[in-house]
């Protein structure tokens, strides 16, 4: 492997602290869901088709785990519909869009005097 390819593959995304908090909370929620269902890490990782180490990383909120692995785990826990709620109600985006809409002024109504 070339030196450039090695550098590109070893580059790590730097997360904002708030983003890491969210991932950690997501991981904790997944762990609690697993425990409520009385599933071991071995059972869940096998059903999801991922390694136990990947499941541990998910439960820790590790950003290096593929989104597909998170989705697989949520599917096995019957929580995949939660993913559909992400960005569903984009209130801020709608406000930005509405602010950028141009409102055209209407031409004055034609009256007999204007004709």
Biopython code that builds the backbone (N, CA, C, O; Angstrom):
import numpy as np
from Bio.PDB.StructureBuilder import StructureBuilder

atoms = [
    (1, "UNK", "N", (0.845, -1.165, 0.000)),
    (1, "UNK", "CA", (0.000, 0.000, 0.000)),
    (1, "UNK", "C", (0.901, 1.242, 0.000)),
    (1, "UNK", "O", (1.902, 1.308, 0.713)),
    (2, "UNK", "N", (0.520, 2.200, -0.805)),
    (2, "UNK", "CA", (1.331, 3.416, -0.879)),
    (2, "UNK", "C", (1.183, 4.218, 0.415)),
    (2, "UNK", "O", (0.244, 4.027, 1.188)),
    (3, "UNK", "N", (2.128, 5.108, 0.617)),
    (3, "UNK", "CA", (2.118, 5.931, 1.819)),
    (3, "UNK", "C", (0.856, 6.804, 1.871)),
    (3, "UNK", "O", (0.265, 6.979, 2.937)),
    (4, "UNK", "N", (0.450, 7.347, 0.723)),
    (4, "UNK", "CA", (-0.745, 8.188, 0.658)),
    (4, "UNK", "C", (-1.989, 7.386, 1.020)),
    (4, "UNK", "O", (-2.831, 7.861, 1.782)),
    (5, "UNK", "N", (-2.112, 6.185, 0.486)),
    (5, "UNK", "CA", (-3.275, 5.343, 0.789)),
    (5, "UNK", "C", (-3.315, 5.020, 2.280)),
    (5, "UNK", "O", (-4.389, 4.999, 2.881)),
    (6, "UNK", "N", (-2.160, 4.772, 2.876)),
    (6, "UNK", "CA", (-2.102, 4.474, 4.300)),
    (6, "UNK", "C", (-2.573, 5.675, 5.114)),
    (6, "UNK", "O", (-3.318, 5.524, 6.082)),
    (7, "UNK", "N", (-2.133, 6.870, 4.717)),
    (7, "UNK", "CA", (-2.540, 8.089, 5.411)),
    (7, "UNK", "C", (-4.044, 8.285, 5.274)),
    (7, "UNK", "O", (-4.713, 8.627, 6.249)),
    (8, "UNK", "N", (-4.588, 8.074, 4.072)),
    (8, "UNK", "CA", (-6.019, 8.257, 3.842)),
    (8, "UNK", "C", (-6.831, 7.254, 4.658)),
    (8, "UNK", "O", (-7.884, 7.602, 5.193)),
    (9, "UNK", "N", (-6.358, 6.025, 4.759)),
    (9, "UNK", "CA", (-7.088, 5.003, 5.499)),
    (9, "UNK", "C", (-6.988, 5.191, 7.001)),
    (9, "UNK", "O", (-7.867, 4.744, 7.737)),
    (10, "UNK", "N", (-5.932, 5.845, 7.470)),
    (10, "UNK", "CA", (-5.748, 6.003, 8.905)),
    (10, "UNK", "C", (-6.318, 7.329, 9.417)),
    (10, "UNK", "O", (-6.282, 7.600, 10.617)),
    (11, "UNK", "N", (-6.837, 8.142, 8.520)),
    (11, "UNK", "CA", (-7.406, 9.430, 8.919)),
    (11, "UNK", "C", (-8.661, 9.188, 9.758)),
    (11, "UNK", "O", (-9.530, 8.403, 9.379)),
    (12, "UNK", "N", (-8.744, 9.856, 10.879)),
    (12, "UNK", "CA", (-9.872, 9.679, 11.783)),
    (12, "UNK", "C", (-10.700, 10.951, 11.807)),
    (12, "UNK", "O", (-10.155, 12.055, 11.841)),
    (13, "UNK", "N", (-11.994, 10.799, 11.790)),
    (13, "UNK", "CA", (-12.879, 11.942, 11.856)),
    (13, "UNK", "C", (-12.832, 12.533, 13.253)),
    (13, "UNK", "O", (-12.935, 11.814, 14.247)),
    (14, "UNK", "N", (-12.679, 13.828, 13.320)),
    (14, "UNK", "CA", (-12.679, 14.510, 14.610)),
    (14, "UNK", "C", (-14.110, 14.957, 14.884)),
    (14, "UNK", "O", (-14.705, 15.709, 14.112)),
    (15, "UNK", "N", (-14.644, 14.480, 15.995)),
    (15, "UNK", "CA", (-16.025, 14.790, 16.340)),
    (15, "UNK", "C", (-16.112, 15.963, 17.296)),
    (15, "UNK", "O", (-15.243, 16.159, 18.146)),
    (16, "UNK", "N", (-17.157, 16.728, 17.148)),
    (16, "UNK", "CA", (-17.468, 17.752, 18.129)),
    (16, "UNK", "C", (-17.897, 17.054, 19.414)),
    (16, "UNK", "O", (-18.469, 15.965, 19.348)),
    (17, "UNK", "N", (-17.644, 17.637, 20.568)),
    (17, "UNK", "CA", (-18.035, 16.992, 21.826)),
    (17, "UNK", "C", (-19.527, 16.639, 21.884)),
    (17, "UNK", "O", (-19.899, 15.583, 22.396)),
    (18, "UNK", "N", (-20.367, 17.519, 21.361)),
    (18, "UNK", "CA", (-21.813, 17.252, 21.375)),
    (18, "UNK", "C", (-22.150, 16.032, 20.518)),
    (18, "UNK", "O", (-23.020, 15.240, 20.879)),
    (19, "UNK", "N", (-21.468, 15.880, 19.392)),
    (19, "UNK", "CA", (-21.701, 14.734, 18.520)),
    (19, "UNK", "C", (-21.298, 13.447, 19.231)),
    (19, "UNK", "O", (-22.010, 12.446, 19.148)),
    (20, "UNK", "N", (-20.171, 13.464, 19.925)),
    (20, "UNK", "CA", (-19.732, 12.284, 20.665)),
    (20, "UNK", "C", (-20.710, 11.949, 21.781)),
    (20, "UNK", "O", (-20.963, 10.775, 22.051)),
    (21, "UNK", "N", (-21.261, 12.964, 22.430)),
    (21, "UNK", "CA", (-22.268, 12.737, 23.477)),
    (21, "UNK", "C", (-23.494, 12.024, 22.902)),
    (21, "UNK", "O", (-24.040, 11.108, 23.517)),
    (22, "UNK", "N", (-23.908, 12.456, 21.726)),
    (22, "UNK", "CA", (-25.081, 11.856, 21.081)),
    (22, "UNK", "C", (-24.806, 10.392, 20.743)),
    (22, "UNK", "O", (-25.645, 9.525, 20.987)),
    (23, "UNK", "N", (-23.625, 10.123, 20.179)),
    (23, "UNK", "CA", (-23.280, 8.740, 19.855)),
    (23, "UNK", "C", (-23.180, 7.872, 21.108)),
    (23, "UNK", "O", (-23.605, 6.716, 21.103)),
    (24, "UNK", "N", (-22.621, 8.427, 22.172)),
    (24, "UNK", "CA", (-22.523, 7.682, 23.427)),
    (24, "UNK", "C", (-23.907, 7.363, 23.980)),
    (24, "UNK", "O", (-24.161, 6.263, 24.472)),
    (25, "UNK", "N", (-24.781, 8.335, 23.889)),
    (25, "UNK", "CA", (-26.158, 8.118, 24.374)),
    (25, "UNK", "C", (-26.879, 7.080, 23.523)),
    (25, "UNK", "O", (-27.607, 6.239, 24.050)),
    (26, "UNK", "N", (-26.678, 7.139, 22.204)),
    (26, "UNK", "CA", (-27.265, 6.144, 21.304)),
    (26, "UNK", "C", (-26.762, 4.752, 21.669)),
    (26, "UNK", "O", (-27.543, 3.805, 21.751)),
    (27, "UNK", "N", (-25.458, 4.632, 21.887)),
    (27, "UNK", "CA", (-24.882, 3.347, 22.273)),
    (27, "UNK", "C", (-25.467, 2.832, 23.570)),
    (27, "UNK", "O", (-25.778, 1.647, 23.690)),
    (28, "UNK", "N", (-25.616, 3.711, 24.534)),
    (28, "UNK", "CA", (-26.206, 3.323, 25.827)),
    (28, "UNK", "C", (-27.654, 2.883, 25.650)),
    (28, "UNK", "O", (-28.085, 1.902, 26.256)),
    (29, "UNK", "N", (-28.406, 3.605, 24.822)),
    (29, "UNK", "CA", (-29.798, 3.214, 24.555)),
    (29, "UNK", "C", (-29.872, 1.833, 23.910)),
    (29, "UNK", "O", (-30.745, 1.031, 24.240)),
    (30, "UNK", "N", (-28.951, 1.563, 22.991)),
    (30, "UNK", "CA", (-28.918, 0.251, 22.335)),
    (30, "UNK", "C", (-28.580, -0.831, 23.363)),
    (30, "UNK", "O", (-29.194, -1.898, 23.370)),
    (31, "UNK", "N", (-27.603, -0.552, 24.229)),
    (31, "UNK", "CA", (-27.230, -1.518, 25.270)),
    (31, "UNK", "C", (-28.413, -1.818, 26.187)),
    (31, "UNK", "O", (-28.677, -2.977, 26.508)),
    (32, "UNK", "N", (-29.123, -0.771, 26.606)),
    (32, "UNK", "CA", (-30.279, -0.965, 27.481)),
    (32, "UNK", "C", (-31.385, -1.752, 26.779)),
    (32, "UNK", "O", (-32.037, -2.591, 27.401)),
    (33, "UNK", "N", (-31.599, -1.490, 25.497)),
    (33, "UNK", "CA", (-32.605, -2.234, 24.731)),
    (33, "UNK", "C", (-32.228, -3.716, 24.660)),
    (33, "UNK", "O", (-33.086, -4.592, 24.773)),
    (34, "UNK", "N", (-30.932, -3.982, 24.470)),
    (34, "UNK", "CA", (-30.460, -5.379, 24.438)),
    (34, "UNK", "C", (-30.710, -6.052, 25.777)),
    (34, "UNK", "O", (-31.191, -7.184, 25.831)),
    (35, "UNK", "N", (-30.384, -5.355, 26.856)),
    (35, "UNK", "CA", (-30.565, -5.927, 28.194)),
    (35, "UNK", "C", (-32.038, -6.150, 28.523)),
    (35, "UNK", "O", (-32.391, -7.165, 29.125)),
    (36, "UNK", "N", (-32.901, -5.212, 28.133)),
    (36, "UNK", "CA", (-34.341, -5.385, 28.371)),
    (36, "UNK", "C", (-34.878, -6.620, 27.661)),
    (36, "UNK", "O", (-35.813, -7.262, 28.140)),
    (37, "UNK", "N", (-34.284, -6.950, 26.516)),
    (37, "UNK", "CA", (-34.711, -8.130, 25.752)),
    (37, "UNK", "C", (-33.989, -9.400, 26.209)),
    (37, "UNK", "O", (-34.198, -10.484, 25.664)),
    (38, "UNK", "N", (-33.138, -9.236, 27.220)),
    (38, "UNK", "CA", (-32.384, -10.349, 27.789)),
    (38, "UNK", "C", (-31.538, -11.077, 26.740)),
    (38, "UNK", "O", (-31.459, -12.306, 26.723)),
    (39, "UNK", "N", (-30.910, -10.284, 25.869)),
    (39, "UNK", "CA", (-30.013, -10.835, 24.854)),
    (39, "UNK", "C", (-28.573, -10.625, 25.287)),
    (39, "UNK", "O", (-28.220, -9.554, 25.781)),
    (40, "UNK", "N", (-27.749, -11.631, 25.106)),
    (40, "UNK", "CA", (-26.320, -11.481, 25.374)),
    (40, "UNK", "C", (-25.668, -10.778, 24.189)),
    (40, "UNK", "O", (-26.261, -10.676, 23.114)),
    (41, "UNK", "N", (-24.460, -10.300, 24.389)),
    (41, "UNK", "CA", (-23.737, -9.671, 23.287)),
    (41, "UNK", "C", (-23.476, -10.687, 22.178)),
    (41, "UNK", "O", (-23.492, -10.343, 20.996)),
    (42, "UNK", "N", (-23.237, -11.935, 22.565)),
    (42, "UNK", "CA", (-23.016, -12.990, 21.562)),
    (42, "UNK", "C", (-24.262, -13.214, 20.719)),
    (42, "UNK", "O", (-24.178, -13.325, 19.495)),
    (43, "UNK", "N", (-25.417, -13.280, 21.370)),
    (43, "UNK", "CA", (-26.671, -13.504, 20.637)),
    (43, "UNK", "C", (-26.966, -12.362, 19.678)),
    (43, "UNK", "O", (-27.280, -12.585, 18.509)),
    (44, "UNK", "N", (-26.863, -11.143, 20.180)),
    (44, "UNK", "CA", (-27.196, -9.983, 19.344)),
    (44, "UNK", "C", (-26.212, -9.817, 18.196)),
    (44, "UNK", "O", (-26.619, -9.562, 17.063)),
    (45, "UNK", "N", (-24.939, -9.958, 18.476)),
    (45, "UNK", "CA", (-23.955, -9.781, 17.403)),
    (45, "UNK", "C", (-24.112, -10.861, 16.334)),
    (45, "UNK", "O", (-23.967, -10.584, 15.143)),
    (46, "UNK", "N", (-24.407, -12.089, 16.758)),
    (46, "UNK", "CA", (-24.605, -13.171, 15.788)),
    (46, "UNK", "C", (-25.833, -12.905, 14.918)),
    (46, "UNK", "O", (-25.776, -13.058, 13.698)),
    (47, "UNK", "N", (-26.927, -12.513, 15.538)),
    (47, "UNK", "CA", (-28.163, -12.234, 14.790)),
    (47, "UNK", "C", (-27.994, -11.044, 13.840)),
    (47, "UNK", "O", (-28.573, -11.019, 12.754)),
    (48, "UNK", "N", (-27.202, -10.069, 14.261)),
    (48, "UNK", "CA", (-26.991, -8.880, 13.437)),
    (48, "UNK", "C", (-25.917, -9.101, 12.374)),
    (48, "UNK", "O", (-25.759, -8.280, 11.471)),
    (49, "UNK", "N", (-25.185, -10.199, 12.479)),
    (49, "UNK", "CA", (-24.144, -10.486, 11.498)),
    (49, "UNK", "C", (-22.908, -9.620, 11.655)),
    (49, "UNK", "O", (-22.230, -9.307, 10.676)),
    (50, "UNK", "N", (-22.618, -9.236, 12.894)),
    (50, "UNK", "CA", (-21.434, -8.423, 13.172)),
    (50, "UNK", "C", (-20.626, -9.114, 14.265)),
    (50, "UNK", "O", (-21.114, -10.037, 14.918)),
    (51, "UNK", "N", (-19.400, -8.668, 14.458)),
    (51, "UNK", "CA", (-18.563, -9.248, 15.516)),
    (51, "UNK", "C", (-18.976, -8.679, 16.875)),
    (51, "UNK", "O", (-19.592, -7.617, 16.965)),
    (52, "UNK", "N", (-18.622, -9.412, 17.919)),
    (52, "UNK", "CA", (-18.899, -8.917, 19.269)),
    (52, "UNK", "C", (-18.144, -7.625, 19.524)),
    (52, "UNK", "O", (-18.657, -6.728, 20.193)),
    (53, "UNK", "N", (-16.935, -7.521, 19.000)),
    (53, "UNK", "CA", (-16.169, -6.286, 19.210)),
    (53, "UNK", "C", (-16.870, -5.094, 18.540)),
    (53, "UNK", "O", (-16.818, -3.978, 19.057)),
    (54, "UNK", "N", (-17.522, -5.323, 17.398)),
    (54, "UNK", "CA", (-18.292, -4.243, 16.759)),
    (54, "UNK", "C", (-19.488, -3.859, 17.619)),
    (54, "UNK", "O", (-19.811, -2.679, 17.756)),
    (55, "UNK", "N", (-20.142, -4.861, 18.196)),
    (55, "UNK", "CA", (-21.280, -4.570, 19.075)),
    (55, "UNK", "C", (-20.818, -3.796, 20.304)),
    (55, "UNK", "O", (-21.483, -2.847, 20.719)),
    (56, "UNK", "N", (-19.688, -4.187, 20.895)),
    (56, "UNK", "CA", (-19.153, -3.428, 22.029)),
    (56, "UNK", "C", (-18.889, -1.981, 21.614)),
    (56, "UNK", "O", (-19.196, -1.053, 22.362)),
    (57, "UNK", "N", (-18.321, -1.791, 20.427)),
    (57, "UNK", "CA", (-18.032, -0.441, 19.936)),
    (57, "UNK", "C", (-19.325, 0.352, 19.742)),
    (57, "UNK", "O", (-19.374, 1.543, 20.051)),
    (58, "UNK", "N", (-20.359, -0.295, 19.237)),
    (58, "UNK", "CA", (-21.660, 0.367, 19.066)),
    (58, "UNK", "C", (-22.202, 0.801, 20.416)),
    (58, "UNK", "O", (-22.664, 1.931, 20.573)),
    (59, "UNK", "N", (-22.146, -0.100, 21.390)),
    (59, "UNK", "CA", (-22.676, 0.212, 22.713)),
    (59, "UNK", "C", (-21.859, 1.281, 23.430)),
    (59, "UNK", "O", (-22.345, 1.886, 24.385)),
    (60, "UNK", "N", (-20.640, 1.522, 22.991)),
    (60, "UNK", "CA", (-19.809, 2.600, 23.539)),
    (60, "UNK", "C", (-20.002, 3.892, 22.755)),
    (60, "UNK", "O", (-19.507, 4.942, 23.165)),
    (61, "UNK", "N", (-20.722, 3.828, 21.622)),
    (61, "UNK", "CA", (-20.930, 5.020, 20.799)),
    (61, "UNK", "C", (-19.732, 5.359, 19.944)),
    (61, "UNK", "O", (-19.472, 6.529, 19.665)),
    (62, "UNK", "N", (-19.003, 4.345, 19.529)),
    (62, "UNK", "CA", (-17.808, 4.538, 18.715)),
    (62, "UNK", "C", (-18.191, 5.037, 17.324)),
    (62, "UNK", "O", (-19.043, 4.446, 16.661)),
    (63, "UNK", "N", (-17.563, 6.120, 16.886)),
    (63, "UNK", "CA", (-17.882, 6.716, 15.584)),
    (63, "UNK", "C", (-17.279, 5.947, 14.418)),
    (63, "UNK", "O", (-17.638, 6.192, 13.267)),
    (64, "UNK", "N", (-16.369, 5.021, 14.699)),
    (64, "UNK", "CA", (-15.713, 4.272, 13.633)),
    (64, "UNK", "C", (-16.520, 3.089, 13.130)),
    (64, "UNK", "O", (-16.120, 2.433, 12.168)),
    (65, "UNK", "N", (-17.645, 2.805, 13.762)),
    (65, "UNK", "CA", (-18.484, 1.683, 13.343)),
    (65, "UNK", "C", (-19.391, 2.144, 12.208)),
    (65, "UNK", "O", (-19.951, 3.239, 12.248)),
    (66, "UNK", "N", (-19.525, 1.299, 11.206)),
    (66, "UNK", "CA", (-20.336, 1.643, 10.035)),
    (66, "UNK", "C", (-21.800, 1.848, 10.429)),
    (66, "UNK", "O", (-22.336, 1.157, 11.295)),
    (67, "UNK", "N", (-22.418, 2.806, 9.775)),
    (67, "UNK", "CA", (-23.832, 3.084, 10.010)),
    (67, "UNK", "C", (-24.676, 1.836, 9.763)),
    (67, "UNK", "O", (-25.679, 1.617, 10.441)),
    (68, "UNK", "N", (-24.274, 1.030, 8.803)),
    (68, "UNK", "CA", (-25.015, -0.194, 8.488)),
    (68, "UNK", "C", (-25.021, -1.142, 9.686)),
    (68, "UNK", "O", (-26.013, -1.835, 9.913)),
    (69, "UNK", "N", (-23.939, -1.184, 10.450)),
    (69, "UNK", "CA", (-23.892, -2.046, 11.632)),
    (69, "UNK", "C", (-24.858, -1.543, 12.702)),
    (69, "UNK", "O", (-25.553, -2.334, 13.339)),
    (70, "UNK", "N", (-24.899, -0.229, 12.896)),
    (70, "UNK", "CA", (-25.886, 0.340, 13.823)),
    (70, "UNK", "C", (-27.299, -0.044, 13.360)),
    (70, "UNK", "O", (-28.130, -0.459, 14.168)),
    (71, "UNK", "N", (-27.560, 0.096, 12.060)),
    (71, "UNK", "CA", (-28.887, -0.211, 11.515)),
    (71, "UNK", "C", (-29.233, -1.687, 11.701)),
    (71, "UNK", "O", (-30.373, -2.014, 12.033)),
    (72, "UNK", "N", (-28.266, -2.581, 11.492)),
    (72, "UNK", "CA", (-28.503, -4.019, 11.668)),
    (72, "UNK", "C", (-28.896, -4.328, 13.106)),
    (72, "UNK", "O", (-29.837, -5.083, 13.351)),
    (73, "UNK", "N", (-28.179, -3.746, 14.048)),
    (73, "UNK", "CA", (-28.473, -3.982, 15.463)),
    (73, "UNK", "C", (-29.869, -3.461, 15.795)),
    (73, "UNK", "O", (-30.636, -4.138, 16.481)),
    (74, "UNK", "N", (-30.201, -2.265, 15.314)),
    (74, "UNK", "CA", (-31.535, -1.716, 15.556)),
    (74, "UNK", "C", (-32.611, -2.602, 14.940)),
    (74, "UNK", "O", (-33.691, -2.747, 15.513)),
    (75, "UNK", "N", (-32.334, -3.195, 13.786)),
    (75, "UNK", "CA", (-33.282, -4.091, 13.132)),
    (75, "UNK", "C", (-33.551, -5.316, 14.008)),
    (75, "UNK", "O", (-34.702, -5.712, 14.193)),
    (76, "UNK", "N", (-32.499, -5.906, 14.538)),
    (76, "UNK", "CA", (-32.656, -7.090, 15.377)),
    (76, "UNK", "C", (-33.412, -6.749, 16.660)),
    (76, "UNK", "O", (-34.164, -7.573, 17.180)),
    (77, "UNK", "N", (-33.214, -5.541, 17.162)),
    (77, "UNK", "CA", (-33.913, -5.115, 18.376)),
    (77, "UNK", "C", (-35.326, -4.604, 18.077)),
    (77, "UNK", "O", (-36.035, -4.169, 18.985)),
    (78, "UNK", "N", (-35.731, -4.657, 16.816)),
    (78, "UNK", "CA", (-37.042, -4.180, 16.366)),
    (78, "UNK", "C", (-37.200, -2.676, 16.624)),
    (78, "UNK", "O", (-38.275, -2.201, 16.988)),
    (79, "UNK", "N", (-36.112, -1.951, 16.427)),
    (79, "UNK", "CA", (-36.108, -0.504, 16.618)),
    (79, "UNK", "C", (-35.717, 0.244, 15.351)),
    (79, "UNK", "O", (-35.415, 1.437, 15.400)),
    (80, "UNK", "N", (-35.721, -0.454, 14.210)),
    (80, "UNK", "CA", (-35.270, 0.177, 12.963)),
    (80, "UNK", "C", (-36.133, 1.356, 12.552)),
    (80, "UNK", "O", (-35.658, 2.249, 11.851)),
    (81, "UNK", "N", (-37.387, 1.378, 12.971)),
    (81, "UNK", "CA", (-38.268, 2.498, 12.606)),
    (81, "UNK", "C", (-37.795, 3.800, 13.247)),
    (81, "UNK", "O", (-38.119, 4.888, 12.770)),
    (82, "UNK", "N", (-37.027, 3.682, 14.331)),
    (82, "UNK", "CA", (-36.470, 4.884, 14.951)),
    (82, "UNK", "C", (-35.570, 5.640, 13.985)),
    (82, "UNK", "O", (-35.494, 6.867, 14.048)),
    (83, "UNK", "N", (-34.890, 4.933, 13.097)),
    (83, "UNK", "CA", (-34.022, 5.588, 12.120)),
    (83, "UNK", "C", (-34.811, 6.474, 11.161)),
    (83, "UNK", "O", (-34.301, 7.482, 10.672)),
    (84, "UNK", "N", (-36.042, 6.096, 10.901)),
    (84, "UNK", "CA", (-36.865, 6.887, 9.986)),
    (84, "UNK", "C", (-37.279, 8.222, 10.598)),
    (84, "UNK", "O", (-37.732, 9.120, 9.890)),
    (85, "UNK", "N", (-37.122, 8.350, 11.910)),
    (85, "UNK", "CA", (-37.479, 9.598, 12.586)),
    (85, "UNK", "C", (-36.365, 10.639, 12.508)),
    (85, "UNK", "O", (-36.588, 11.817, 12.785)),
    (86, "UNK", "N", (-35.176, 10.202, 12.133)),
    (86, "UNK", "CA", (-34.046, 11.131, 12.032)),
    (86, "UNK", "C", (-34.322, 12.126, 10.914)),
    (86, "UNK", "O", (-34.565, 11.734, 9.772)),
    (87, "UNK", "N", (-34.286, 13.390, 11.237)),
    (87, "UNK", "CA", (-34.496, 14.507, 10.300)),
    (87, "UNK", "C", (-35.887, 14.503, 9.663)),
    (87, "UNK", "O", (-36.093, 15.145, 8.633)),
    (88, "UNK", "N", (-36.829, 13.796, 10.255)),
    (88, "UNK", "CA", (-38.178, 13.752, 9.698)),
    (88, "UNK", "C", (-38.843, 15.132, 9.772)),
    (88, "UNK", "O", (-39.415, 15.610, 8.792)),
    (89, "UNK", "N", (-38.760, 15.749, 10.928)),
    (89, "UNK", "CA", (-39.379, 17.048, 11.113)),
    (89, "UNK", "C", (-38.273, 18.103, 11.130)),
    (89, "UNK", "O", (-37.763, 18.466, 12.190)),
    (90, "UNK", "N", (-37.916, 18.582, 9.957)),
    (90, "UNK", "CA", (-36.811, 19.523, 9.803)),
    (90, "UNK", "C", (-37.334, 20.951, 9.908)),
    (90, "UNK", "O", (-37.389, 21.681, 8.918)),
    (91, "UNK", "N", (-37.716, 21.334, 11.120)),
    (91, "UNK", "CA", (-38.303, 22.650, 11.341)),
    (91, "UNK", "C", (-37.351, 23.773, 10.950)),
    (91, "UNK", "O", (-37.756, 24.732, 10.295)),
    (92, "UNK", "N", (-36.087, 23.658, 11.350)),
    (92, "UNK", "CA", (-35.102, 24.693, 11.023)),
    (92, "UNK", "C", (-34.906, 24.809, 9.510)),
    (92, "UNK", "O", (-34.835, 25.915, 8.974)),
    (93, "UNK", "N", (-34.821, 23.669, 8.824)),
    (93, "UNK", "CA", (-34.659, 23.672, 7.372)),
    (93, "UNK", "C", (-35.838, 24.325, 6.675)),
    (93, "UNK", "O", (-35.667, 25.062, 5.704)),
    (94, "UNK", "N", (-37.043, 24.048, 7.177)),
    (94, "UNK", "CA", (-38.234, 24.668, 6.581)),
    (94, "UNK", "C", (-38.225, 26.181, 6.791)),
    (94, "UNK", "O", (-38.621, 26.935, 5.902)),
    (95, "UNK", "N", (-37.774, 26.625, 7.964)),
    (95, "UNK", "CA", (-37.707, 28.065, 8.227)),
    (95, "UNK", "C", (-36.714, 28.735, 7.285)),
    (95, "UNK", "O", (-36.976, 29.814, 6.754)),
    (96, "UNK", "N", (-35.561, 28.079, 7.084)),
    (96, "UNK", "CA", (-34.577, 28.626, 6.140)),
    (96, "UNK", "C", (-35.147, 28.696, 4.734)),
    (96, "UNK", "O", (-34.963, 29.682, 4.021)),
    (97, "UNK", "N", (-35.840, 27.637, 4.349)),
    (97, "UNK", "CA", (-36.427, 27.598, 3.010)),
    (97, "UNK", "C", (-37.479, 28.689, 2.860)),
    (97, "UNK", "O", (-37.507, 29.395, 1.852)),
    (98, "UNK", "N", (-38.346, 28.826, 3.865)),
    (98, "UNK", "CA", (-39.394, 29.849, 3.802)),
    (98, "UNK", "C", (-38.806, 31.252, 3.763)),
    (98, "UNK", "O", (-39.341, 32.123, 3.078)),
    (99, "UNK", "N", (-37.728, 31.483, 4.477)),
    (99, "UNK", "CA", (-37.092, 32.805, 4.492)),
    (99, "UNK", "C", (-36.512, 33.150, 3.130)),
    (99, "UNK", "O", (-36.412, 34.325, 2.776)),
    (100, "UNK", "N", (-36.129, 32.136, 2.364)),
    (100, "UNK", "CA", (-35.531, 32.384, 1.056)),
    (100, "UNK", "C", (-36.531, 32.485, -0.075)),
    (100, "UNK", "O", (-36.164, 32.817, -1.202)),
    (101, "UNK", "N", (-37.789, 32.203, 0.213)),
    (101, "UNK", "CA", (-38.799, 32.282, -0.846)),
    (101, "UNK", "C", (-39.104, 33.744, -1.158)),
    (101, "UNK", "O", (-39.296, 34.565, -0.261)),
    (102, "UNK", "N", (-39.141, 34.039, -2.423)),
    (102, "UNK", "CA", (-39.462, 35.392, -2.844)),
    (102, "UNK", "C", (-40.965, 35.514, -3.024)),
    (102, "UNK", "O", (-41.600, 34.675, -3.663)),
    (103, "UNK", "N", (-41.508, 36.544, -2.465)),
    (103, "UNK", "CA", (-42.930, 36.811, -2.623)),
    (103, "UNK", "C", (-43.055, 37.901, -3.669)),
    (103, "UNK", "O", (-42.601, 39.028, -3.470)),
    (104, "UNK", "N", (-43.673, 37.555, -4.781)),
    (104, "UNK", "CA", (-43.825, 38.525, -5.862)),
    (104, "UNK", "C", (-44.977, 39.473, -5.539)),
    (104, "UNK", "O", (-46.027, 39.073, -5.036)),
    (105, "UNK", "N", (-44.736, 40.734, -5.849)),
    (105, "UNK", "CA", (-45.808, 41.695, -5.663)),
    (105, "UNK", "C", (-46.780, 41.580, -6.817)),
    (105, "UNK", "O", (-46.390, 41.409, -7.972)),
    (106, "UNK", "N", (-48.021, 41.676, -6.487)),
    (106, "UNK", "CA", (-49.046, 41.621, -7.531)),
    (106, "UNK", "C", (-49.113, 42.958, -8.251)),
    (106, "UNK", "O", (-48.925, 44.025, -7.666)),
    (107, "UNK", "N", (-49.382, 42.859, -9.508)),
    (107, "UNK", "CA", (-49.605, 44.088, -10.267)),
    (107, "UNK", "C", (-50.930, 44.669, -9.807)),
    (107, "UNK", "O", (-51.844, 43.937, -9.428)),
    (108, "UNK", "N", (-51.024, 45.972, -9.843)),
    (108, "UNK", "CA", (-52.306, 46.571, -9.425)),
    (108, "UNK", "C", (-53.436, 46.097, -10.344)),
    (108, "UNK", "O", (-53.249, 45.868, -11.539)),
    (109, "UNK", "N", (-54.584, 45.963, -9.748)),
    (109, "UNK", "CA", (-55.739, 45.510, -10.522)),
    (109, "UNK", "C", (-56.060, 46.557, -11.604)),
    (109, "UNK", "O", (-55.937, 47.765, -11.403)),
    (110, "UNK", "N", (-56.461, 46.039, -12.720)),
    (110, "UNK", "CA", (-56.829, 46.941, -13.802)),
    (110, "UNK", "C", (-58.233, 47.420, -13.544)),
    (110, "UNK", "O", (-59.145, 46.644, -13.255)),
    (111, "UNK", "N", (-58.377, 48.707, -13.655)),
    (111, "UNK", "CA", (-59.703, 49.286, -13.541)),
    (111, "UNK", "C", (-59.974, 50.058, -14.816)),
    (111, "UNK", "O", (-59.074, 50.229, -15.638)),
    (112, "UNK", "N", (-61.138, 50.504, -14.985)),
    (112, "UNK", "CA", (-61.487, 51.244, -16.194)),
    (112, "UNK", "C", (-60.665, 52.518, -16.306)),
    (112, "UNK", "O", (-60.364, 52.970, -17.411)),
    (113, "UNK", "N", (-60.297, 53.103, -15.159)),
    (113, "UNK", "CA", (-59.528, 54.336, -15.168)),
    (113, "UNK", "C", (-58.105, 54.063, -15.659)),
    (113, "UNK", "O", (-57.523, 54.919, -16.325)),
    (114, "UNK", "N", (-57.514, 52.870, -15.345)),
    (114, "UNK", "CA", (-56.151, 52.534, -15.718)),
    (114, "UNK", "C", (-56.044, 52.156, -17.188)),
    (114, "UNK", "O", (-54.950, 52.225, -17.748)),
    (115, "UNK", "N", (-57.083, 51.779, -17.804)),
    (115, "UNK", "CA", (-57.023, 51.297, -19.178)),
    (115, "UNK", "C", (-56.893, 52.376, -20.170)),
    (115, "UNK", "O", (-56.832, 52.107, -21.370)),
]
sb = StructureBuilder()
sb.init_structure("model")
sb.init_model(0)
sb.init_chain("A")
sb.init_seg("    ")
for serial, (resi, resn, name, xyz) in enumerate(atoms, 1):
    if name == "N":
        sb.init_residue(resn, " ", resi, " ")
    sb.init_atom(name, np.array(xyz, "f"), 0.0, 1.0, " ", f" {name:<3s}", serial, name[0])
structure = sb.get_structure()
